[in-house]
Amino acid sequence: MGSVVLLVSLPYVLAARCGVDSCTDAVLETLARDLTANYKGFSSCESRMNWVKSNTGRTEVEACEKPLCDWSTHDYKLVGTEMSCVARDATPLPAPPPPSRDNGTCTAADGFLRLGCASQVASNTTTAERAGGTLYVHDTAGGVWRWSAIIDLGDAAVASGFTPRHKPHMVLPSPNHKYVAVSYTSDQFVHILSAEAKQMVACIDARLVPGLEGGLIHTGAWYGDDHFVMVDMTGSLYGVQGGALHKFFINFTRIEERGSCRCTNNGADDGLTHEASLAIGPSAVGRGTVGTKPIAIGTNPIGAYRSLYFVTDAKGAGSIVDVTGDMAVVADLPLEAFGACEGGGLWTEHHPEDEEARSWYEFLGASGDKQCLYQINLKEKQITKTYNLPAAANDAHGIAFCKANSTGKFFLLNTNRVSATLDVLDYQTGELVVDSYNLNDRFMSGDERMKMLMPDTIYYRAYDSALYMAARGPSPVSAVKPENFNPNATAGLFKLSLTDCIDPAYGNDAFLLTEARRVPVGSSDVHGVRGVGPTEVWAIDQAATGSVQTYEIFSKCAAYNGGVGGDSAEMG
């Protein structure tokens, strides 16, 4: 059927199946990997056979004899209300935009083999085995459930004079929604995009922070419309380990004046200025934890305490930081204050109307432990409410507020990544209104239900009462433990309607899938999702779209700046 399958036999033999003696349980437990299909992951032959039976009505013998689709050319998708075998788009990807040219302020990278200079490649090194990613945009104003724009983040970086980076993770719009920050969780960078043009306009480089060694930028937060605070999970600042925060001023006026080519190092001339960094490691003492690893940061921008940010931590507990000036920790919240949920924290989400500056914080226990939501009062600098999630919640990972249209009541929405369930809690009372709603019921039928959705971050859009969920792929590239991989996970953007916040239901516009052809190695893996502007929803596929090669070139000409590098100053 045109596909390439690798088989790995397991060493035991049991009863025959599928009407033939050779189809034993051992054979059905064989792991298969389809290298050419959109799937690109591992699962047993029996798992795939059961999935076909559940979704097509075929008998076991029929499911064994005939493939569901020619996976080399087709995908199994929802068409109307039925799952169908649909031919994959074979249209070649459009050519990337040409790199920026010399505009008098810097020289484009595409001129490295200089004409008339007898240029020679002295060395060629792979400096990033995986780089780039894909931005998917859905514009709700179009009235059509489709991607309105698809941008290769590697191409976009090169077009603006930047280097593509590894594993784009989060969509972080500025308060005025003119710009969007994209963090790279396996790198030390944040790229800033114009929300309207969807072009990169700035690159924040944590390597330029004085005294910093290492570092990985998980996410960050805007302070006003012209400051951005990076959350560095692992960096060591002047020898102090345990991660750090890095604050940069972004002069967008200067960036606009400079034009599209910005390939010099960050600095005031680029419109970027590093203002302060803060080591988080010392907070372990006040928190009573064995160490620190900051994960996320957030505030309530509508409140009087908008300069105070709560910093969550993978090691447990958290701290409140004043991000003005040199930045400082103003309160460490001890681990004992978090009760039974001690495993580690994750996202923050501010209340959309609360003037008392409270911020919700999703705090995750270790696998199998209790998982909780907390309300942090930035004025009192303490936890003011604790909500326990149901026992079925496994790997709580998405959090959002929802306001009921009919009553004006607020609810908390929580999605769980491994269990693929939705919980809805009454904001005032903590009552569990929706308990463990199965987010995959819509797509599967029969006794053997194979999940399609592994939800990650979420975004609730009040205008259309819809919950948009980032959907991970079968081989996640970040955070998910191998034992929790879902071989049937379908990467993309899922949409769930919520009537008055408490009545979930899928419509025919249940999901948009990513384009597998954009990922040369592995499979798509969508993580970040957020609303940008009044009508758009952005989703980030963090799977790499390419790699980076670094060349050293010897050219028999003067340097680009017209000189020979100041040798005379070093000669006696």
C-alpha positions in Angstrom: 0.0 0.0 0.0 3.0 2.3 -0.5 3.9 2.8 3.2 7.1 1.9 4.9 6.7 -0.1 8.2 9.3 -1.2 10.7 8.4 -4.3 12.8 9.8 -5.2 16.2 8.8 -8.7 17.4 8.0 -9.4 21.0 9.2 -12.7 22.5 6.0 -14.6 23.4 3.3 -16.6 21.6 -0.4 -16.9 22.7 -3.7 -17.8 21.0 -4.5 -17.2 17.3 -6.7 -14.3 16.1 -8.2 -12.9 12.9 -9.3 -16.3 11.7 -5.8 -17.7 11.0 -3.3 -19.6 13.2 -0.5 -17.3 12.3 -2.2 -14.2 13.7 -1.3 -14.7 17.4 -1.4 -12.3 20.2 2.4 -12.0 20.0 2.0 -10.9 16.3 -0.7 -8.4 17.2 1.5 -6.9 19.9 4.1 -6.1 17.3 5.0 -2.5 17.3 4.6 -0.8 14.0 5.9 2.6 12.8 4.6 4.1 9.5 7.4 6.4 8.3 5.6 8.0 5.5 2.2 8.8 7.0 0.9 11.8 9.0 0.9 9.4 12.0 4.7 8.9 12.4 4.6 7.2 15.7 4.6 3.7 17.3 1.6 1.6 18.3 0.8 -2.1 18.3 -0.8 -3.8 15.3 -3.7 -4.8 17.5 -4.2 -1.1 18.6 -4.5 -0.1 15.0 -6.8 -3.0 14.1 -9.1 -2.1 17.0 -9.2 1.5 16.0 -10.3 0.5 12.5 -13.0 -1.8 14.0 -14.3 0.9 16.3 -14.5 3.6 13.6 -15.6 1.7 10.5 -17.8 -1.1 11.7 -15.5 -3.7 10.2 -15.2 -7.2 11.7 -11.8 -8.3 13.1 -11.1 -10.3 10.0 -12.0 -7.4 7.7 -9.8 -5.1 9.8 -6.9 -7.5 9.5 -7.3 -8.0 5.7 -7.7 -4.5 4.3 -5.9 -1.4 5.4 -8.0 1.6 6.4 -6.1 4.0 4.2 -3.0 4.2 2.1 -1.2 6.2 4.7 1.5 7.3 2.2 -1.1 9.4 0.4 -4.2 9.7 2.7 -5.2 10.7 6.2 -8.2 9.6 8.3 -10.2 12.8 9.0 -13.6 14.1 10.2 -15.7 15.0 7.1 -19.1 16.4 8.3 -20.1 14.0 11.0 -18.2 10.9 9.7 -14.6 9.9 9.7 -13.3 9.3 6.2 -10.1 8.5 4.3 -9.1 11.7 2.6 -6.3 12.3 0.1 -3.5 14.3 1.6 -2.6 17.6 0.0 0.4 16.9 -2.2 0.9 20.5 -3.3 4.6 21.4 -2.9 5.3 23.9 -0.1 5.8 27.5 -1.4 9.3 28.7 -1.7 10.5 30.6 1.4 10.8 34.4 1.2 14.2 35.7 0.0 16.6 36.6 2.8 16.9 40.3 3.7 19.5 42.2 1.5 22.1 44.7 2.5 20.3 47.9 3.4 23.4 49.9 4.5 23.1 49.0 8.2 24.2 45.3 8.1 25.1 42.6 5.6 22.7 39.7 4.8 23.8 36.2 5.4 23.2 35.1 1.8 26.4 37.0 0.7 28.8 34.7 2.6 30.4 33.5 -0.7 31.6 36.9 -1.9 32.0 37.4 -5.6 35.5 38.2 -6.6 37.0 37.2 -3.3 37.9 33.5 -4.0 35.8 32.6 -1.0 36.3 29.0 0.4 34.4 27.0 3.0 36.9 26.3 5.7 34.5 24.4 8.0 30.9 23.2 8.1 29.2 22.4 11.4 25.7 21.4 12.3 25.0 23.8 15.1 21.3 22.9 15.5 20.0 19.5 14.5 16.5 20.8 14.8 15.3 24.4 14.4 12.3 26.3 13.3 8.7 25.5 13.9 5.3 26.5 12.4 2.9 29.2 13.4 -0.7 28.4 12.5 -3.3 31.2 12.5 -7.1 30.9 12.4 -9.1 34.1 11.8 -12.6 33.7 13.2 -13.7 36.8 11.3 -13.5 34.8 8.0 -16.4 32.7 8.9 -14.6 29.6 7.6 -13.1 26.9 9.8 -9.6 26.8 8.2 -6.1 28.1 8.7 -5.9 31.7 7.5 -2.1 31.8 7.6 0.7 29.3 8.0 4.2 30.7 8.7 7.4 28.7 8.9 9.2 30.3 11.9 12.6 29.2 10.4 11.9 31.1 7.1 10.5 34.1 9.1 13.7 34.3 11.2 16.0 34.2 8.1 13.9 36.7 6.3 14.5 39.2 9.2 18.2 38.5 9.6 17.9 36.1 12.6 18.9 32.5 13.2 16.1 29.9 13.5 15.9 28.6 17.0 14.9 25.3 18.6 11.5 24.4 19.9 9.1 27.4 19.8 6.8 27.0 22.8 4.4 29.8 23.7 2.3 32.5 22.1 2.5 35.6 24.3 0.7 38.7 22.9 1.6 42.1 24.3 -1.2 43.9 26.2 -2.0 46.1 23.2 -1.8 43.0 20.9 0.4 44.8 18.4 3.3 42.3 19.0 3.6 38.6 20.0 6.5 37.0 21.8 7.4 33.4 21.0 9.7 31.7 23.5 12.0 28.8 22.6 12.1 26.3 25.5 15.2 24.4 24.3 17.1 27.6 23.6 18.0 31.0 25.0 15.9 33.2 22.8 12.6 35.0 22.4 11.4 36.2 18.9 9.1 39.1 18.7 6.6 39.1 15.8 4.4 41.9 14.4 0.8 40.7 15.0 -0.5 42.3 11.9 2.3 41.5 9.4 3.3 38.2 11.2 7.0 39.0 10.5 9.8 38.9 13.1 10.9 42.3 14.2 13.2 41.5 17.1 15.3 38.8 18.7 15.9 38.8 22.5 19.1 36.9 23.2 19.7 35.8 26.8 23.3 35.0 26.1 24.0 38.7 26.3 22.9 38.9 29.9 26.0 39.7 32.0 27.1 36.9 34.3 24.7 34.3 32.8 25.8 30.7 32.0 23.5 28.3 30.2 19.7 28.8 30.3 16.5 27.7 28.7 13.6 30.1 28.1 10.4 28.3 28.9 8.1 31.3 28.6 7.8 34.9 29.7 5.5 37.8 30.3 5.0 41.4 29.2 5.4 44.3 31.6 3.5 47.0 29.8 3.8 47.1 26.0 7.5 47.7 25.8 9.1 45.4 28.4 9.4 41.6 28.4 10.5 39.3 31.2 12.1 36.0 30.2 11.6 32.9 32.4 14.9 31.1 32.4 14.5 27.6 33.8 18.1 26.6 34.2 20.5 29.6 33.9 23.2 30.3 36.4 23.6 34.0 37.2 27.0 35.0 38.5 27.4 31.4 39.8 24.0 31.3 41.5 22.1 28.3 40.2 18.4 27.6 40.0 17.2 29.7 37.0 16.5 33.4 36.7 14.3 36.1 35.2 15.7 38.5 32.6 14.0 41.9 31.8 14.5 43.6 28.5 13.3 47.0 27.2 12.0 46.9 23.6 12.2 50.3 21.8 9.7 49.6 19.0 10.1 53.1 17.6 13.8 52.4 17.1 13.1 49.0 15.6 10.7 50.5 13.1 13.2 53.1 12.1 15.9 50.6 11.7 14.1 48.6 9.0 13.9 44.9 8.3 17.6 43.9 8.6 18.8 43.5 12.2 21.6 41.0 12.2 24.0 42.8 14.7 24.2 41.8 18.3 21.4 43.0 20.6 21.9 46.4 22.1 20.5 49.9 22.2 21.2 50.3 18.5 18.8 47.3 17.8 16.1 48.8 20.0 16.7 46.1 22.7 18.2 46.8 26.1 18.8 44.4 28.9 17.7 46.2 32.1 17.9 43.6 34.9 18.2 39.9 35.8 17.2 38.2 39.0 18.5 34.8 40.3 15.7 32.6 41.7 17.9 30.1 43.4 18.1 31.9 46.8 14.3 31.6 47.1 14.6 27.9 47.8 15.4 28.7 51.5 12.3 30.9 52.0 10.1 28.4 50.2 11.4 25.3 52.0 12.2 23.4 48.7 15.3 21.5 47.6 15.9 23.8 44.7 14.3 26.1 42.1 13.4 25.8 38.5 11.1 28.8 37.5 8.4 27.7 34.9 6.0 30.6 34.4 5.2 34.1 35.5 2.1 36.2 35.5 0.3 39.2 37.0 -3.1 40.9 36.9 -2.7 43.7 34.5 -6.0 45.4 35.4 -5.2 45.7 39.1 -3.3 48.1 41.2 -0.5 45.6 41.8 0.3 45.1 38.1 4.1 45.4 38.8 3.9 42.3 41.1 4.3 38.9 39.3 3.8 35.4 40.7 6.6 33.0 39.6 5.7 29.3 39.5 8.3 26.6 39.9 8.7 23.0 38.9 10.4 22.3 42.2 7.3 23.4 44.2 6.0 26.6 45.8 6.6 30.0 44.3 7.5 33.6 44.8 6.1 37.1 44.2 8.5 39.4 42.3 8.4 43.1 41.8 9.6 43.6 38.2 10.2 47.3 38.4 13.8 48.6 38.5 16.4 45.9 39.3 13.6 43.4 40.1 13.3 41.9 43.6 11.6 39.0 45.4 9.0 40.6 47.8 7.5 37.3 49.1 8.4 33.6 49.0 5.3 31.4 49.5 6.4 28.3 51.5 5.7 24.9 50.2 3.6 24.0 53.3 1.1 26.6 52.3 0.2 24.6 49.2 -1.1 21.6 51.2 -1.3 18.3 49.4 -0.2 19.5 46.0 3.6 19.7 46.4 4.9 18.3 43.1 5.5 21.5 41.1 3.7 24.4 39.5 2.8 25.6 36.0 0.7 28.4 34.5 -0.9 31.5 35.8 -4.0 33.2 34.5 -5.4 36.5 35.7 -9.1 37.1 36.4 -10.5 39.2 33.6 -12.5 41.6 35.9 -11.3 41.2 39.4 -10.0 44.6 40.6 -8.5 43.1 43.7 -5.5 41.8 41.7 -5.9 38.1 42.3 -4.2 35.7 40.0 -5.0 32.1 39.5 -2.2 29.6 39.5 -2.3 26.1 38.4 -0.2 23.9 40.6 0.5 20.3 39.6 1.3 17.4 41.9 3.6 14.6 40.8 2.1 11.9 38.6 -0.8 10.3 40.5 -0.8 12.9 43.3 -3.6 15.4 44.0 -3.7 18.3 41.7 -4.9 21.8 42.6 -5.8 25.3 41.5 -4.8 28.2 43.7 -5.8 31.9 44.0 -2.9 34.2 44.7 -3.8 37.6 46.2 -1.0 40.0 45.0 -2.1 42.6 47.5 -1.9 40.3 50.5 0.9 38.3 49.0 -0.6 35.0 50.0 -2.8 32.1 48.8 -6.5 33.0 49.4 -8.2 30.0 47.9 -7.4 26.4 47.1 -9.5 24.2 44.7 -8.9 20.5 44.5 -9.3 18.8 41.1 -11.1 15.5 40.8 -9.2 12.2 41.3 -9.5 11.4 37.5 -7.6 14.5 36.6 -4.2 13.4 35.3 -1.6 16.0 34.3 -3.6 19.3 34.6 -2.2 21.5 32.0 -4.7 24.0 30.6 -6.4 26.8 32.6 -8.9 29.6 31.6 -11.7 31.7 33.0 -15.2 31.6 31.5 -18.1 34.0 32.1 -21.6 32.6 31.6 -23.6 34.7 29.2 -26.9 34.1 30.9 -25.9 34.7 34.6 -22.6 36.6 34.5 -21.1 33.9 36.8 -17.4 33.0 36.5 -16.1 29.5 36.1 -12.7 28.0 36.0 -11.9 25.7 33.0 -9.2 23.1 33.5 -8.0 20.5 31.0 -5.9 17.5 31.8 -3.2 16.4 29.3 -2.9 12.6 30.0 -6.5 11.8 30.9 -7.8 14.1 28.1 -10.6 15.4 30.3 -12.2 18.8 31.1 -13.1 20.0 34.6 -15.3 23.1 35.2 -15.4 24.7 38.7 -17.6 27.4 40.1 -15.3 30.3 40.8 -17.0 31.5 43.9 -17.8 28.2 45.6 -15.3 25.8 44.2 -18.1 23.3 43.3 -17.1 20.9 40.6 -19.8 21.6 38.0 -18.3 19.5 35.2 -16.4 16.4 36.4 -13.9 14.8 34.0 -15.7 15.4 30.7 -14.1 13.0 28.1 -12.6 15.2 25.4 -12.4 12.2 23.0 -15.9 10.9 23.2 -16.9 12.9 20.1 -14.4 11.2 17.9 -14.6 7.5 18.9 -17.3 4.9 19.2 -17.5 1.3 20.3 -15.9 -0.5 23.3 -12.3 0.2 22.3 -11.8 3.9 22.3 -8.6 5.3 20.9 -7.9 8.9 21.9 -7.2 11.5 19.2 -6.8 14.6 21.5 -4.0 15.1 24.0 -4.8 18.7 25.1 -2.1 21.1 26.2 -2.5 24.8 26.7 -5.9 26.3 26.2 -7.6 29.6 25.3 -11.2 30.5 25.9 -12.7 33.0 23.5 -15.8 34.6 25.0 -17.1 36.1 21.7 -18.0 32.6 20.3 -18.1 30.8 23.7 -15.4 28.4 22.4 -12.5 26.7 24.1 -9.5 26.3 21.8 -7.1 23.6 22.8 -3.5 23.0 21.5 -3.3 19.3 20.6 -0.1 17.4 21.0 1.2 14.8 18.6 2.0 11.1 18.9 5.7 11.8 19.8 5.8 15.0 21.9 9.0 16.9 21.8 8.7 18.5 25.3 7.4 17.8 28.8 5.3 14.6 28.2 6.9 11.5 29.8 7.4 8.6 27.3 5.0 6.4 29.3 2.3 9.0 28.7 2.7 9.2 24.9 -0.5 8.7 23.0 0.2 6.9 19.7 -3.2 8.1 18.4 -2.8 11.7 19.3 -3.6 14.1 16.4 -1.6 17.4 16.4 -3.5 20.6 15.6 -6.1 22.9 17.1 -9.3 21.5 18.7 -12.4 23.6 19.4 -15.1 22.9 22.0 -18.3 24.9 22.4 -19.3 25.8 26.0 -22.8 27.0 26.5 -22.8 29.1 29.7 -19.4 27.6 30.4 -20.9 24.3 31.7 -22.4 22.5 28.7 -19.5 21.3 26.5 -20.1 20.0 23.0 -18.2 19.6 19.8 -19.5 21.0 16.5 -18.6 20.1 12.9 -15.7 22.5 13.3 -14.1 20.2 15.9 -10.4 20.4 14.8 -7.9 21.8 12.4 -4.9 19.6 11.7 -1.3 20.6 11.1 0.5 19.8 7.8 2.7 16.8 8.2 4.8 17.7 5.2 6.3 20.7 7.1 8.0 18.4 9.6 11.0 16.5 8.1 11.8 14.5 11.2 9.3 13.2 13.8 5.7 14.4 13.9 3.8 17.7 14.5 3.4 18.7 18.2 1.3 21.8 18.9 1.9 23.4 22.3 1.1 27.1 22.6 -2.3 28.7 21.8 -3.6 32.1 22.4 -6.0 34.8 21.1 -4.2 37.6 19.2 -6.2 40.8 18.4 -10.0 40.7 18.3 -10.4 37.8 15.9 -7.3 35.6 15.5 -6.2 32.4 17.3 -2.5 31.5 17.0 -1.1 28.0 17.6 2.5 27.0 17.7 3.8 23.7 16.3 7.1 23.2 18.1 8.3 20.4 15.9 11.4 21.5 13.9 11.0 22.4 10.2 14.7 22.2 9.5 18.3 22.4 10.9 21.1 25.0 11.1 24.5 24.6 9.5 27.3 27.0 10.4 30.0 27.8 7.9 33.4 29.4 8.4 34.5 31.2 5.2 37.9 32.4 4.2 37.7 35.2 1.6 40.7 36.9 0.0 39.2 40.4 0.5 39.1 43.0 3.2 36.5 42.4 6.0 32.9 43.6 5.4 33.6 46.8 7.4 36.3 47.7 4.9 39.3 47.1 7.2 41.5 44.2 8.1 40.4 43.8 11.7 42.7 46.2 13.6 45.9 44.1 13.3 48.1 47.2 13.5 47.0 47.9 17.1 48.3 44.6 18.2 51.7 44.7 16.4 54.8 46.1 18.0 
